[in-house]
Amino acid sequence: MATAAPVVALHYDGGTLRAIDQTQLPWHEVELELRGGDDVVAAIRRLSIRGAPLIGVAAAYGVALELARHPGSLDRACAALAGARPTAVNLRHAVERVRGAVLAAGVAGTTAAADVALAEARALHAEEEAASAAIAGHGADLLAGRRRILTHCNTGALAAPGRGTALAVIAELADRDQLDLVLAAESRPLLQGARLTVYELRRLGIDHALVVDGAAAGLIAAGEVDAVIVGCDRVAANGDVANKVGTYPHALAAAAAGIPFVVAGPCTTIDPACPSGAEIVVEQRDGDEVRAAGLWREEPLALTVPGTPCRNPAFDVTPAALVTALVTERGTAAPPTRESVSGLLGR
């Protein structure tokens, strides 16, 4: 049984956005105080705030914070926040939504713009929390009877408001007493699984074990996993999914073993303007993240020869044909196709 409330990753408090610095977890629970759009951009870029739905909400608040300081900065603030990271579509959608609300209210450039932006950010935040709860229920219904679950990266309350996405489904299964064990892949190179998912699972009192990314396929092949569930940073119109790098191999292994590979995320992660995964821009991050561990700590640990050339894509793309189901707050596309994904958006 899950025994504790999810962590609250961010909240707005009297002109300040307070957010847990996820680079400090699990060793230190440090709360950042973000007072302007540039503060939010920096926090998103360094992954202090991460997870597709959460960075969308943070960016929405970022627009409001910046307008409170500089009422005429709408276009500049929106451009900076929307460009903080390129892959997660939630970021752009959230910024465009807040910008649209300010323009529709006819208050751009006035002191009232910040109030309109803040109201829209709060509405988005509440909607994402409700989406999380709905995803948890739909996903748990789908995975009933699958008691050993493997997951990748972090998809809990540190990645999305409320309970999260894929980890929300896992928590709901635990609440229903339908879960035996969660295998959490470490998620190299920044170890979001090892640092963040394990942190959340421990808080929730859910039985778990950490596995290196390369061990997952063998465990799946050996029959030790009943299903794989992951989150998503962008879903193309045809159902292709971009998620934390290392997701695609899990999908291949699940297909070979004949077990479900499920993707969970809110409809804000679906990008109907992106025809397929081939058009998804995959963020390429600094090679130092591969050459060393714990870059956010005072003394990062070198893992290889200094200056070694590195490729460091933050995401990979899993073809829709490998996805058993896409679980959203509006229901499930099983399998995800252009028609079933479009149907979710039309509900």
C-alpha positions as CSV (number, residue, x, y, z in Angstrom):
1,M,0.0,0.0,0.0
2,A,1.1,3.5,-0.7
3,T,1.4,5.2,2.7
4,A,2.4,8.8,2.1
5,A,1.3,11.8,0.2
6,P,3.2,12.7,-3.0
7,V,5.9,15.3,-2.7
8,V,4.8,18.8,-3.8
9,A,7.4,19.8,-6.5
10,L,6.4,23.4,-6.8
11,H,3.9,26.0,-5.6
12,Y,3.2,29.6,-6.0
13,D,3.4,31.7,-2.9
14,G,2.9,35.5,-2.8
15,G,4.9,36.5,-5.8
16,T,7.4,33.7,-5.6
17,L,7.4,30.3,-7.3
18,R,8.9,27.8,-4.8
19,A,10.3,24.6,-6.3
20,I,12.2,21.7,-5.0
21,D,15.7,21.7,-6.6
22,Q,15.7,18.2,-8.1
23,T,19.4,18.3,-8.8
24,Q,19.9,18.1,-5.0
25,L,17.7,15.0,-4.5
26,P,17.8,12.5,-2.8
27,W,20.5,13.9,-0.6
28,H,19.1,17.3,0.2
29,E,15.6,18.7,0.1
30,V,16.3,22.3,-1.0
31,E,13.5,24.7,-2.1
32,L,14.3,27.3,-4.7
33,E,12.7,30.7,-4.6
34,L,12.1,31.9,-8.2
35,R,11.0,35.5,-8.6
36,G,11.2,36.2,-12.3
37,G,11.0,34.5,-15.7
38,D,14.8,34.3,-16.1
39,D,15.0,32.4,-12.8
40,V,12.4,29.9,-14.1
41,V,14.3,29.5,-17.4
42,A,17.6,28.8,-15.6
43,A,15.9,26.2,-13.2
44,I,14.4,24.4,-16.2
45,R,17.6,24.3,-18.2
46,R,19.7,22.9,-15.3
47,L,16.9,20.4,-14.5
48,S,16.1,21.7,-11.1
49,I,12.6,21.7,-12.5
50,R,12.0,18.8,-14.9
51,G,9.3,16.5,-16.3
52,A,7.2,17.6,-19.3
53,P,3.9,18.5,-17.5
54,L,5.8,20.2,-14.6
55,I,8.0,22.4,-16.7
56,G,4.9,23.5,-18.6
57,V,3.2,24.7,-15.3
58,A,6.5,26.3,-14.1
59,A,6.8,28.2,-17.4
60,A,3.2,29.4,-17.1
61,Y,4.0,30.8,-13.6
62,G,7.3,32.2,-15.0
63,V,5.3,34.4,-17.5
64,A,3.2,35.8,-14.6
65,L,6.3,36.4,-12.5
66,E,8.0,38.3,-15.3
67,L,4.9,40.4,-16.1
68,A,4.7,41.4,-12.4
69,R,8.2,42.8,-12.7
70,H,8.0,44.2,-16.2
71,P,4.4,44.5,-17.6
72,G,5.6,45.2,-21.1
73,S,7.7,42.0,-21.4
74,L,5.1,39.6,-22.6
75,D,6.7,38.7,-25.9
76,R,10.3,38.5,-24.5
77,A,9.3,36.5,-21.5
78,C,7.2,34.0,-23.6
79,A,10.1,33.5,-26.1
80,A,12.6,32.9,-23.3
81,L,10.5,30.4,-21.4
82,A,9.2,28.5,-24.5
83,G,12.9,28.1,-25.6
84,A,14.2,26.8,-22.3
85,R,14.1,23.2,-23.6
86,P,13.2,22.0,-27.1
87,T,11.6,18.6,-26.8
88,A,8.7,18.7,-24.3
89,V,5.7,20.2,-26.1
90,N,4.0,21.1,-22.8
91,L,6.4,24.0,-22.4
92,R,5.4,25.7,-25.6
93,H,1.7,24.9,-25.1
94,A,1.7,26.4,-21.6
95,V,3.4,29.6,-22.6
96,E,1.1,30.1,-25.6
97,R,-1.9,29.5,-23.4
98,V,-0.9,32.2,-20.9
99,R,0.1,34.6,-23.7
100,G,-3.2,34.0,-25.4
101,A,-5.1,34.7,-22.2
102,V,-3.3,38.0,-21.7
103,L,-4.0,39.1,-25.3
104,A,-7.6,38.0,-25.2
105,A,-8.1,40.1,-22.0
106,G,-6.8,43.2,-23.7
107,V,-4.4,43.9,-20.9
108,A,-1.0,43.3,-22.5
109,G,1.5,46.0,-21.4
110,T,-0.6,47.0,-18.3
111,T,-0.2,46.0,-14.7
112,A,-3.3,43.8,-15.0
113,A,-1.4,41.5,-17.3
114,A,0.3,39.7,-14.4
115,D,-3.0,39.0,-12.7
116,V,-4.4,37.5,-15.9
117,A,-1.3,35.4,-16.5
118,L,-1.3,34.2,-12.9
119,A,-4.9,33.1,-13.0
120,E,-4.3,31.2,-16.2
121,A,-1.2,29.5,-14.7
122,R,-3.2,28.5,-11.6
123,A,-5.9,27.1,-13.9
124,L,-3.4,25.0,-15.8
125,H,-1.8,23.8,-12.6
126,A,-5.2,22.6,-11.3
127,E,-6.0,20.9,-14.7
128,E,-2.7,19.0,-14.6
129,E,-3.4,17.8,-11.1
130,A,-6.8,16.5,-12.2
131,A,-5.3,14.9,-15.2
132,S,-2.8,13.1,-13.0
133,A,-5.6,11.6,-10.9
134,A,-7.5,10.4,-14.0
135,I,-4.4,8.9,-15.6
136,A,-3.8,6.9,-12.4
137,G,-7.2,5.4,-12.6
138,H,-7.2,4.6,-16.3
139,G,-3.7,3.1,-16.2
140,A,-4.4,1.0,-13.1
141,D,-7.5,-0.4,-14.8
142,L,-5.4,-1.3,-17.9
143,L,-2.6,-2.9,-15.9
144,A,-4.8,-4.9,-13.4
145,G,-3.1,-8.2,-12.8
146,R,0.3,-7.0,-13.9
147,R,2.0,-7.1,-10.5
148,R,5.7,-6.6,-11.4
149,I,6.2,-3.3,-13.2
150,L,9.4,-1.8,-14.8
151,T,9.6,1.9,-15.3
152,H,12.2,4.4,-16.6
153,C,13.3,7.9,-15.6
154,N,11.0,9.7,-13.2
155,T,7.3,10.2,-13.8
156,G,5.9,10.9,-10.3
157,A,5.1,14.1,-8.5
158,L,8.5,15.5,-9.3
159,A,7.6,15.3,-13.0
160,A,4.0,16.3,-13.1
161,P,1.6,18.1,-10.7
162,G,-0.4,15.8,-8.5
163,R,0.7,12.1,-8.4
164,G,2.5,12.2,-11.7
165,T,1.9,10.1,-14.8
166,A,3.4,6.6,-15.0
167,L,4.3,6.6,-11.4
168,A,0.8,7.8,-10.5
169,V,-0.4,4.6,-12.2
170,I,2.0,2.5,-10.1
171,A,0.9,4.3,-6.9
172,E,-2.7,3.6,-7.7
173,L,-1.9,-0.1,-8.3
174,A,-0.3,-0.1,-4.9
175,D,-3.3,1.5,-3.3
176,R,-5.5,-1.2,-4.8
177,D,-3.1,-3.9,-3.4
178,Q,-2.4,-5.0,-7.0
179,L,1.4,-4.5,-7.0
180,D,4.2,-6.7,-5.9
181,L,7.4,-4.9,-7.1
182,V,8.6,-2.0,-9.1
183,L,11.9,-2.2,-11.0
184,A,13.2,1.3,-11.5
185,A,15.8,1.7,-14.2
186,E,18.6,4.1,-13.1
187,S,18.2,6.3,-16.3
188,R,21.7,7.3,-17.2
189,P,23.3,9.7,-17.5
190,L,21.6,11.9,-14.9
191,L,20.1,9.1,-12.9
192,Q,16.6,10.3,-12.6
193,G,15.4,6.8,-11.9
194,A,18.1,6.2,-9.2
195,R,17.8,9.6,-7.6
196,L,14.2,10.6,-8.0
197,T,12.0,7.6,-8.7
198,V,13.6,5.6,-5.8
199,Y,13.2,8.7,-3.6
200,E,9.5,8.9,-4.5
201,L,8.9,5.1,-4.2
202,R,10.5,5.1,-0.7
203,R,8.3,8.0,0.4
204,L,5.2,6.2,-0.9
205,G,6.2,2.9,0.8
206,I,6.1,0.9,-2.4
207,D,8.4,-2.1,-2.7
208,H,11.0,-1.5,-5.4
209,A,14.5,-2.4,-6.6
210,L,16.9,-0.4,-8.7
211,V,18.4,-1.8,-11.9
212,V,21.0,-0.5,-14.2
213,D,19.6,0.4,-17.6
214,G,21.4,-2.4,-19.4
215,A,19.9,-5.1,-17.1
216,A,16.3,-4.3,-18.0
217,A,16.0,-6.3,-21.2
218,G,17.5,-9.4,-19.7
219,L,15.1,-9.3,-16.7
220,I,12.2,-8.8,-19.1
221,A,13.3,-11.8,-21.2
222,A,13.7,-13.9,-18.1
223,G,10.0,-13.3,-17.3
224,E,10.6,-11.1,-14.2
225,V,8.5,-8.2,-15.5
226,D,4.8,-8.2,-16.3
227,A,4.6,-4.8,-17.9
228,V,6.6,-1.7,-18.6
229,I,5.2,1.8,-18.1
230,V,6.9,5.1,-18.9
231,G,6.0,8.7,-19.2
232,C,6.4,10.9,-22.3
233,D,7.9,14.2,-23.3
234,R,6.1,14.5,-26.6
235,V,3.7,12.3,-28.5
236,A,3.5,12.8,-32.2
237,A,0.2,12.8,-34.1
238,N,0.8,9.2,-35.3
239,G,1.5,7.9,-31.7
240,D,5.3,7.9,-31.8
241,V,6.7,8.8,-28.4
242,A,9.7,10.8,-27.3
243,N,10.8,10.0,-23.8
244,K,14.0,9.9,-21.7
245,V,16.8,8.3,-23.6
246,G,16.9,4.5,-22.9
247,T,13.1,4.1,-23.3
248,Y,13.3,2.6,-26.8
249,P,15.3,-0.4,-25.7
250,H,12.7,-1.2,-23.0
251,A,10.0,-1.1,-25.7
252,L,11.9,-3.5,-27.9
253,A,12.5,-5.9,-25.1
254,A,8.8,-5.7,-24.1
255,A,7.7,-6.5,-27.6
256,A,10.1,-9.4,-27.9
257,A,8.7,-10.8,-24.6
258,G,5.1,-10.2,-25.5
259,I,4.4,-8.0,-22.4
260,P,2.6,-4.6,-22.4
261,F,4.6,-1.4,-23.0
262,V,2.4,1.4,-21.8
263,V,3.0,5.2,-22.1
264,A,1.2,7.5,-19.7
265,G,0.9,11.3,-20.0
266,P,-1.6,14.1,-20.2
267,C,-3.1,15.3,-23.5
268,T,-1.0,18.4,-23.2
269,T,2.0,16.2,-24.2
270,I,0.4,15.3,-27.5
271,D,1.6,17.4,-30.4
272,P,-1.0,17.2,-33.2
273,A,1.2,19.5,-35.4
274,C,4.0,17.0,-35.3
275,P,3.2,14.3,-37.9
276,S,5.6,11.6,-36.6
277,G,8.6,10.9,-34.4
278,A,10.9,11.8,-37.2
279,E,10.0,15.5,-36.8
280,I,10.6,15.6,-33.0
281,V,13.6,17.7,-32.1
282,V,15.7,15.7,-29.7
283,E,17.6,17.8,-27.2
284,Q,21.4,17.3,-27.3
285,R,22.9,18.0,-23.9
286,D,26.5,18.7,-22.8
287,G,28.9,15.7,-23.0
288,D,30.1,16.4,-19.4
289,E,26.9,14.8,-18.2
290,V,28.2,11.5,-19.7
291,R,31.9,12.0,-18.8
292,A,31.1,12.6,-15.1
293,A,28.5,11.9,-12.5
294,G,26.9,14.4,-10.1
295,L,27.7,17.6,-12.0
296,W,25.6,19.5,-9.6
297,R,27.8,18.5,-6.6
298,E,31.0,20.2,-5.5
299,E,33.2,17.4,-6.8
300,P,31.7,15.5,-9.7
301,L,33.0,12.0,-10.2
302,A,34.9,11.5,-13.5
303,L,33.8,8.4,-15.3
304,T,36.2,8.3,-18.3
305,V,39.2,10.0,-19.8
306,P,38.9,13.8,-19.7
307,G,37.8,15.3,-23.0
308,T,36.4,12.1,-24.4
309,P,34.0,12.9,-27.3
310,C,30.4,12.1,-26.3
311,R,27.0,11.9,-27.8
312,N,24.3,12.9,-25.3
313,P,20.8,12.9,-26.6
314,A,18.4,13.6,-23.8
315,F,15.6,11.5,-25.4
316,D,14.9,8.8,-27.9
317,V,11.8,8.1,-30.0
318,T,9.8,4.9,-29.7
319,P,7.6,4.0,-32.7
320,A,3.9,3.8,-32.1
321,A,3.9,0.2,-33.3
322,L,5.8,-0.8,-30.1
323,V,3.4,1.0,-27.8
324,T,0.6,-1.2,-26.4
325,A,-1.4,1.8,-25.1
326,L,-1.2,5.5,-24.5
327,V,-3.0,6.4,-21.3
328,T,-4.2,9.9,-20.8
329,E,-6.7,11.7,-18.6
330,R,-9.3,11.4,-21.4
331,G,-8.9,7.7,-21.7
332,T,-6.7,5.2,-23.5
333,A,-5.6,4.9,-27.1
334,A,-4.9,1.2,-27.5
335,P,-3.0,0.9,-29.7
336,P,-2.0,4.5,-30.4
337,T,-2.6,5.4,-34.0
338,R,-3.2,8.6,-35.9
339,E,-6.9,8.0,-35.5
340,S,-7.0,6.9,-31.8
341,V,-4.6,9.7,-30.8
342,S,-6.8,12.3,-32.6
343,G,-9.8,10.8,-30.9
344,L,-8.3,11.5,-27.5
345,L,-7.9,15.2,-28.4
346,G,-11.5,15.4,-29.6
347,R,-13.0,14.2,-26.4
